[in-house]
């Protein structure tokens, strides 16, 4: 690997350039020469990775001489990583051919879905002037609908709320969650969201306490007043935790757990917990891994479900970010460099250039929403805790 260190070092020099001026192209030209002369996929991947790392968070950089030829060569590679990396770099370099290919792939429903999703994310990161229109046109495309809904959170468009409301009833649960997250990203969208809840277009239950806290974090008096009127207040769960804990401990007794349906419990876990947590190698890795936790301690599990914000490890504390474009983002910082933040929200991993951040604050709150047990029957709760306490995986119900 030492052979490639000069390439990483050269690429790193690019970061020091002012993106609004001609960069120091000497390192770039050296890298272009390597990309032009090599046919070794390992070499090509290493060089492209080094360039990508150096240019993270830089949406516009002047292309080095000869880059268009490099793009044409590597865009035809059999290696998917090479194709992806060269496309991202070409878009950063404002290569017209690459941007045209990007738009073509997004629009063509015959193109492989994973490639279309990747291309759309690259376009969202690029944020062209017509991005809101492109995303609006994808809300009726089942393959890209969720990605389009998430992307709309980056745009400030008056048309976005109504576009979502007219389709909301037909969205899947995941799409509804993405839609609400986007509508909670900006004060104007949020006011429209609360209006839709007031009118019954969006069910009140679709706005979680986590999202309500994000709206409060905007510190917008009219929005706070509307939230209180339409949705209610964000209560302190600790106030009634003791009474609830006692009630649920009586419900989830040893006899009830023995008779519980763990398959049904896994189904509940998949809908309410697996979006953030992993158990028995199933689920996401946003929150802590549960397989080795105190799963058999009923009181401990109930306490976490009833009051998720009581004790939050530093790595999982919530960060609230306000961007210069007016977008509010709440999530966990997964990675940070001198120029870029990667923030894991409840429904996506967002990359934010630090130069775009207006305000950033850390909260002691957990991303895990309160009230997870509110709409669950006693049977549901017993089945869920029995699944959590199990020694092995069980199949989902047919």
C-alpha positions in Angstrom: 0.0 0.0 0.0 3.0 2.4 0.5 3.1 2.7 -3.3 -0.2 4.6 -3.3 0.6 6.9 -0.4 1.9 9.6 -2.8 -1.5 9.6 -4.5 -3.4 10.1 -1.3 -1.0 12.8 -0.2 -1.3 14.5 -3.6 -5.1 14.3 -3.5 -5.1 15.8 0.0 -3.4 18.9 -1.4 -6.6 19.7 -3.4 -8.5 20.4 -0.2 -6.4 23.5 0.5 -7.5 25.1 -2.7 -10.3 27.8 -2.8 -13.2 26.1 -4.6 -14.1 29.5 -6.2 -10.7 29.8 -7.8 -8.5 27.7 -10.0 -7.1 25.0 -7.8 -3.5 23.8 -7.7 -3.9 21.3 -10.5 -0.4 19.8 -10.3 -1.5 17.0 -8.0 -4.7 16.5 -10.0 -2.8 16.3 -13.3 -0.5 13.6 -11.8 -3.5 11.6 -10.8 -5.1 12.0 -14.2 -2.0 10.6 -15.8 -2.1 7.5 -13.6 -5.8 7.0 -14.3 -5.1 7.4 -18.1 -2.2 4.9 -18.1 -3.3 2.2 -15.7 -5.6 -0.8 -16.5 -5.3 -2.3 -13.0 -8.6 -2.1 -11.1 -6.9 -2.0 -7.8 -4.8 1.0 -8.8 -7.8 2.8 -10.3 -9.9 2.3 -7.2 -7.1 3.5 -4.9 -6.5 6.7 -6.9 -10.3 7.4 -7.2 -10.8 6.8 -3.5 -8.0 9.2 -2.6 -9.5 11.9 -4.9 -13.0 11.3 -3.5 -11.8 11.5 0.1 -10.0 14.8 -0.7 -13.0 16.4 -2.4 -15.6 15.4 0.2 -17.9 18.3 0.8 -16.8 20.2 -2.3 -19.7 20.3 -4.8 -17.8 22.4 -7.4 -14.1 22.0 -8.4 -12.5 23.0 -11.7 -11.8 19.9 -13.7 -8.2 19.0 -14.5 -7.1 18.9 -18.2 -8.0 15.6 -19.8 -10.7 14.6 -17.3 -13.4 14.1 -19.9 -11.4 11.4 -21.6 -10.8 9.7 -18.2 -14.6 9.8 -17.5 -15.4 8.2 -20.9 -12.8 5.5 -20.2 -13.8 4.6 -16.7 -17.5 5.0 -17.0 -17.4 1.8 -19.2 -15.5 -0.2 -16.5 -16.8 -3.6 -15.4 -16.0 -2.6 -11.8 -19.1 -0.9 -10.2 -16.9 0.9 -7.6 -14.8 2.5 -10.3 -18.0 3.5 -12.3 -19.5 5.1 -9.2 -16.4 6.9 -8.0 -15.6 8.4 -11.5 -19.2 9.5 -11.9 -19.2 11.3 -8.5 -15.9 13.0 -9.3 -17.1 14.0 -12.8 -20.2 15.6 -11.3 -18.0 17.5 -8.8 -15.9 18.6 -11.8 -19.1 19.9 -13.5 -18.5 17.5 -16.5 -21.5 18.0 -18.7 -21.4 14.4 -20.1 -21.4 12.9 -16.6 -24.3 15.1 -15.5 -26.3 14.2 -18.6 -25.6 10.4 -17.9 -26.7 11.0 -14.4 -30.1 12.4 -15.4 -30.6 9.8 -18.1 -30.0 7.0 -15.5 -32.5 8.5 -13.1 -35.2 8.9 -15.7 -34.8 5.5 -17.3 -37.0 3.0 -15.4 -35.3 0.1 -17.2 -32.0 1.0 -15.5 -31.0 -1.2 -12.5 -32.7 0.2 -9.4 -29.6 0.4 -7.3 -27.8 2.4 -9.9 -30.8 4.8 -10.3 -30.8 5.3 -6.5 -27.1 6.0 -6.5 -27.4 8.4 -9.4 -30.2 10.3 -7.7 -28.2 10.7 -4.5 -25.3 12.1 -6.5 -27.7 14.6 -8.1 -29.2 15.6 -4.7 -25.7 16.2 -3.4 -25.0 18.3 -6.4 -28.2 20.3 -5.9 -28.8 21.7 -9.4 -31.3 24.6 -9.8 -34.0 22.3 -11.0 -33.6 19.6 -8.3 -37.0 20.2 -6.8 -38.7 19.7 -10.2 -36.7 16.5 -10.8 -37.7 15.1 -7.4 -41.3 16.1 -7.8 -41.4 14.1 -11.1 -40.2 11.0 -9.2 -42.9 10.9 -6.5 -45.0 8.6 -8.8 -42.0 6.3 -9.4 -42.2 3.4 -6.9 -38.5 2.7 -7.2 -37.2 6.2 -6.4 -40.2 7.6 -4.4 -38.5 7.2 -0.9 -35.2 8.7 -2.2 -37.1 11.6 -3.8 -39.1 12.3 -0.6 -35.8 12.4 1.4 -34.2 14.6 -1.3 -37.0 17.1 -1.1 -35.8 18.0 2.4 -32.8 19.7 0.8 -35.0 21.9 -1.4 -36.9 25.0 -0.4 -39.9 24.8 -2.7 -43.4 26.1 -1.9 -44.9 23.2 -4.0 -43.4 20.4 -1.8 -46.1 20.1 0.9 -49.0 19.9 -1.5 -47.2 17.4 -3.7 -46.8 15.2 -0.7 -50.3 15.7 0.8 -52.1 14.7 -2.5 -50.2 11.3 -2.5 -49.8 10.7 1.2 -52.6 8.2 1.7 -51.1 5.9 -0.9 -47.6 5.9 0.6 -46.2 2.8 2.3 -45.2 3.1 6.0 -41.6 3.8 5.1 -42.6 6.4 2.5 -44.9 8.1 5.1 -42.0 8.3 7.5 -39.8 9.8 4.8 -42.5 12.3 3.9 -43.0 13.4 7.5 -39.2 13.8 8.0 -39.0 16.1 5.0 -42.0 18.1 6.1 -40.4 18.6 9.5 -37.2 19.9 8.0 -38.3 23.5 7.5 -40.6 25.9 9.4 -42.8 26.6 6.3 -43.1 22.9 5.6 -43.8 22.1 9.2 -46.6 24.7 9.4 -48.2 23.0 6.4 -47.7 19.6 8.0 -49.5 20.7 11.2 -52.3 22.1 9.0 -52.6 18.7 7.3 -52.8 17.0 10.7 -55.5 19.5 11.8 -57.5 18.7 8.6 -57.1 15.0 9.0 -55.0 14.6 5.8 -52.1 13.2 7.9 -53.0 11.2 11.0 -51.8 12.7 14.3 -50.0 9.5 15.2 -47.7 9.8 12.2 -46.0 12.7 14.0 -43.7 11.1 16.7 -42.5 12.8 19.8 -39.0 12.7 18.3 -40.2 14.8 15.3 -42.2 17.1 17.6 -39.0 17.8 19.5 -37.3 18.7 16.2 -40.1 21.2 15.5 -39.6 22.7 19.0 -35.9 23.0 18.3 -36.6 25.4 15.4 -37.5 28.0 18.1 -40.3 29.4 15.9 -43.1 30.9 18.2 -45.9 30.4 15.7 -44.8 26.8 15.0 -44.6 26.0 18.6 -48.1 27.4 19.2 -49.5 25.4 16.3 -47.8 22.2 17.5 -49.3 22.6 21.0 -52.8 23.3 19.5 -52.8 20.5 16.9 -50.6 17.8 18.3 -50.1 18.6 22.0 -47.2 19.2 24.3 -44.0 17.2 24.5 -44.4 15.7 28.0 -41.7 14.6 30.4 -42.0 10.8 30.5 -40.3 10.6 33.8 -43.4 12.1 35.5 -45.6 9.1 35.0 -42.9 6.5 34.4 -43.2 4.8 37.8 -46.9 4.2 37.4 -46.5 2.9 33.8 -43.6 0.7 34.8 -45.6 -0.9 37.6 -48.6 -1.5 35.3 -46.5 -3.1 32.5 -44.5 -5.2 34.9 -47.8 -6.7 36.1 -48.8 -7.4 32.5 -45.5 -8.8 31.4 -45.2 -11.5 34.2 -43.4 -14.8 33.9 -46.5 -16.8 33.0 -47.5 -14.3 30.2 -43.9 -14.4 28.7 -44.0 -18.2 28.7 -47.3 -18.2 26.7 -46.2 -15.3 24.4 -45.9 -15.6 20.6 -42.3 -14.8 19.7 -43.0 -14.8 16.0 -45.5 -12.0 16.4 -43.0 -10.3 18.7 -40.5 -10.3 15.9 -43.1 -8.8 13.6 -43.6 -5.9 16.0 -39.8 -5.5 16.5 -39.4 -5.3 12.7 -41.9 -2.5 12.5 -40.9 -0.5 15.5 -37.4 -1.3 16.5 -35.5 -2.8 13.6 -35.3 0.6 11.8 -32.6 1.5 14.3 -31.5 -1.6 16.2 -30.0 -5.0 15.3 -31.1 -8.3 17.0 -29.9 -11.7 15.9 -28.3 -10.1 12.8 -31.5 -8.5 11.7 -32.2 -4.8 11.6 -30.3 -1.5 11.2 -27.2 -0.3 13.0 -28.2 3.2 13.9 -28.8 2.6 17.6 -27.0 0.1 19.9 -26.7 -3.6 19.0 -29.3 -5.4 21.2 -28.1 -9.0 20.9 -25.8 -8.7 23.9 -27.8 -6.3 26.0 -29.8 -6.9 29.1 -32.7 -8.3 27.1 -33.9 -10.8 29.7 -34.2 -8.0 32.4 -37.9 -7.1 31.9 -37.7 -4.0 34.2 -34.7 -2.7 32.3 -36.3 -3.2 28.9 -39.5 -1.6 30.0 -37.6 1.4 31.5 -35.8 1.9 28.1 -39.1 1.8 26.2 -40.9 4.1 28.6 -38.2 6.7 29.1 -35.6 6.3 26.3 -34.0 9.7 27.1 -33.2 8.9 30.8 -29.7 7.7 30.1 -28.1 8.2 26.7 -24.6 7.3 25.9 -22.5 10.1 24.4 -22.2 8.4 21.0 -26.0 8.2 20.7 -26.9 11.7 21.9 -28.9 13.8 19.5 -27.3 16.7 17.5 -29.6 19.3 16.0 -28.2 21.2 13.0 -29.6 24.3 11.3 -28.3 24.8 7.8 -27.8 28.2 6.0 -30.6 27.1 3.6 -33.1 26.9 6.6 -33.2 23.1 6.9 -33.2 21.5 10.4 -31.6 18.1 10.8 -31.7 16.0 14.0 -29.6 12.9 14.3 -26.4 11.2 15.5 -23.0 12.3 14.3 -21.5 9.1 12.7 -18.4 10.7 11.2 -16.7 14.1 11.2 -13.8 15.6 9.3 -12.5 19.1 9.0 -14.9 19.8 6.1 -17.8 17.3 6.4 -20.3 15.8 8.8 -22.2 12.6 8.4 -25.4 12.6 10.4 -27.6 9.6 10.8 -31.2 10.6 11.1 -34.1 8.3 11.8 -34.4 7.5 8.1 -31.2 8.4 6.3 -27.5 9.1 6.5 -27.0 12.8 5.5 -23.6 14.3 4.4 -23.4 18.0 5.2 -20.5 20.3 4.3 -19.5 22.2 7.4 -19.6 25.5 5.5 -23.4 24.9 5.1 -24.0 24.8 8.8 -25.5 27.8 10.5 -26.0 26.4 14.0 -25.2 23.2 15.7 -26.1 22.0 19.2 -26.1 18.7 21.1 -29.1 17.5 23.1 -29.2 14.9 25.9 -32.3 13.5 24.2 -32.3 10.1 22.5 -33.3 9.5 18.9 -35.6 6.8 20.2 -39.1 8.2 20.3 -41.2 8.1 23.4 -44.6 6.5 23.5 -43.7 3.3 21.7 -46.0 1.3 23.9 -49.0 3.7 23.8 -50.9 2.1 21.0 -49.9 -1.5 21.8 -52.1 -4.1 23.4 -50.9 -6.0 26.4 -50.6 -9.1 24.2 -48.4 -7.1 21.8 -46.1 -6.0 24.6 -45.8 -9.5 26.0 -44.9 -10.9 22.6 -42.4 -8.2 21.9 -40.6 -8.6 25.2 -40.6 -12.4 24.8 -39.0 -12.0 21.4 -36.4 -9.7 22.9 -35.6 -12.1 25.7 -35.2 -15.1 23.4 -32.0 -17.1 23.0 -32.3 -17.4 19.2 -34.0 -16.0 16.1 -37.5 -17.1 15.1 -39.1 -16.8 11.6 -41.5 -14.0 10.8 -45.2 -15.1 10.7 -46.2 -16.2 7.2 
